[in-house]
Amino acid sequence: MPAAPLRLGLAGLGTVGIGVVKIVQAEADLIAARTGRRVVITAVSARDRSKNRDADLSGYAWEADPVALARRDDIDVFVEVMGGHDGPAKASTEAAIAAGKDVVTANKALLAHHGQALAEAAEAAGRVIRFEAAVAGGIPVIKVLTEGLAGNRIKRVMGVMNGTCNYILTRMQSAGLPYDQVFEEARQLGYLEADPNLDVGGIDAGHKLSLLAAIAFGTRVSFDQVELEGIGSVSIDDIRLAEDMGYRIKLLGVAQMTGRGLEQRMTPCLVPIASPLGQLQGGTNMVVLEGDSVGQIVMRGAGAGMGPTASAVMGDVIDLARGLRIATFGIPASALVEAQPARAATPAPYYLRMTLLDKPGALAKIATCLGDAGVSIDQMRQYGHEGAKAPVLIVTHKAAPDDVAHALTRFAATGVLVGDPVAIRIEEV
């Protein structure tokens, strides 16, 4: 006797939701062959029923309220692709779990803010929450962490996880355009969220990093402990000068467990041009995982869009159709530990850009400040003169962040600095 179909209730009919509809309809036979059962959509929900969505929805029941959809008796899996960390997304996900449904979501904000409580509720109800589509679009990084690398102790998680930021930075680099102009280009192309700060402020990418850190290190999601710095202060001068020194600037997420606690940071960093991250162009995402046994794994792919994100949603749905059930964050929610937050203290080289008064001994004073702070110079370049001012670029050897900060503080007392210096960490990849 053939297995009963797996019935989906789909909340959200935007770009991702319609992508899911198209895959379910176009690949029904392929999915059935790979899972041993059919996957069907029973009912859907969205704000506007009359909107033209370029998909045949006539065969599905309609619910105006996603909470009502979540409670329907004729669905097995609640698929949430509405977005938002509160409101209907949270209420309907909670209702689905309470009604005995498994949940597949693409909502990184929901899990970054409420992941622990939702995971505990799902565990208590014997249900699972899957969220491959919430992190890095079509890249199956969650599956790799929870399954492929389950036998590894993860040492570091790193990556470019917001395609809009990567588009802006690579466009600045390739076209020689300032940030404000490329930001407006991205807005006109529809690349930015309704609240652009979610993208350029690093918040969206920080949500994703906090979820990966929870899986990688067995900790409770702690988005509020992610060190966030967006790309708004990255200048075209830094783009050009970093490239001249052999680096590119990326909004880079890094999470690692140290003896002091869990470091989580989503900040602009320099990476070597020749590295995989340095070669990453446009709106593409890249995630780098480092395990004690496997070494370094690099995954690259589309971080957003209808096809890639819907593909990730369907990967989770197909796992459920196959009977694969894994705790939300890889281990039972009750076993996740509260991480001790730690500010970045791991030594790294730093890129320092400053403008000095063009007078004898100016550079010597800066070098003395660095030396007194325990920071040594690896490379230094002076780029001509601008009247009575001299732009100077320094790349340090590895230095502790606190030592670099101490040196920057001492610069102000030298009397040779024009304006504020720029300091950007160089991440070894």
GIMO-V590076 format. One record per residue. RES is the residue in one small letter. D_LAST is the distance of its C-alpha to the last C-alpha in whole Angstrom. Layout:
res->{RES;RES}
d_last->{D_LAST;D_LAST}
//
This chain:
res->{m;p;a;a;p;l;r;l;g;l;a;g;l;g;t;v;g;i;g;v;v;k;i;v;q;a;e;a;d;l;i;a;a;r;t;g;r;r;v;v;i;t;a;v;s;a;r;d;r;s;k;n;r;d;a;d;l;s;g;y;a;w;e;a;d;p;v;a;l;a;r;r;d;d;i;d;v;f;v;e;v;m;g;g;h;d;g;p;a;k;a;s;t;e;a;a;i;a;a;g;k;d;v;v;t;a;n;k;a;l;l;a;h;h;g;q;a;l;a;e;a;a;e;a;a;g;r;v;i;r;f;e;a;a;v;a;g;g;i;p;v;i;k;v;l;t;e;g;l;a;g;n;r;i;k;r;v;m;g;v;m;n;g;t;c;n;y;i;l;t;r;m;q;s;a;g;l;p;y;d;q;v;f;e;e;a;r;q;l;g;y;l;e;a;d;p;n;l;d;v;g;g;i;d;a;g;h;k;l;s;l;l;a;a;i;a;f;g;t;r;v;s;f;d;q;v;e;l;e;g;i;g;s;v;s;i;d;d;i;r;l;a;e;d;m;g;y;r;i;k;l;l;g;v;a;q;m;t;g;r;g;l;e;q;r;m;t;p;c;l;v;p;i;a;s;p;l;g;q;l;q;g;g;t;n;m;v;v;l;e;g;d;s;v;g;q;i;v;m;r;g;a;g;a;g;m;g;p;t;a;s;a;v;m;g;d;v;i;d;l;a;r;g;l;r;i;a;t;f;g;i;p;a;s;a;l;v;e;a;q;p;a;r;a;a;t;p;a;p;y;y;l;r;m;t;l;l;d;k;p;g;a;l;a;k;i;a;t;c;l;g;d;a;g;v;s;i;d;q;m;r;q;y;g;h;e;g;a;k;a;p;v;l;i;v;t;h;k;a;a;p;d;d;v;a;h;a;l;t;r;f;a;a;t;g;v;l;v;g;d;p;v;a;i;r;i;e;e;v}
d_last->{53;50;47;48;45;42;44;41;42;40;39;38;39;36;34;32;36;37;34;35;39;38;36;39;42;40;39;41;42;39;38;41;41;37;38;42;43;43;41;43;43;46;46;44;44;43;44;46;48;50;46;46;43;43;43;46;47;50;50;48;50;49;48;48;47;43;45;48;46;44;47;48;50;49;45;43;39;39;36;35;33;35;33;33;33;36;40;40;37;37;41;41;38;40;43;42;40;44;45;44;41;38;35;33;31;28;29;26;28;30;28;26;29;32;30;31;35;34;33;36;38;37;37;40;42;40;38;34;32;30;27;25;25;24;21;19;22;22;19;21;18;21;23;20;19;23;24;22;19;22;23;19;19;15;13;11;11;9;10;12;16;18;19;22;19;17;20;21;18;18;22;22;20;22;25;25;27;27;25;29;30;27;27;31;30;28;31;33;31;31;28;28;29;33;31;29;27;26;23;23;23;20;23;23;19;19;22;20;17;20;21;18;18;22;21;18;20;24;24;26;25;25;24;26;23;20;20;20;20;21;20;24;23;21;23;23;23;20;19;21;20;16;16;19;16;14;12;12;13;12;14;11;12;11;13;14;17;18;21;22;21;19;17;16;15;15;15;14;11;10;7;8;11;10;7;8;8;9;12;13;17;19;20;18;15;12;11;9;11;10;14;16;18;16;12;10;11;10;14;15;18;21;20;24;27;30;29;26;27;30;29;27;30;32;29;30;34;34;32;35;38;37;37;34;34;31;31;29;26;26;28;32;32;34;31;28;28;28;25;25;23;21;20;16;17;14;14;11;12;14;16;19;22;26;29;31;35;36;38;38;36;34;31;32;32;29;27;30;28;25;26;29;26;24;21;21;20;18;19;22;24;27;28;31;34;35;38;38;35;32;28;26;22;20;17;17;15;14;16;18;18;22;22;21;23;26;25;25;29;30;30;32;35;35;37;35;32;33;31;28;25;22;19;15;12;9;6;4;0}
//
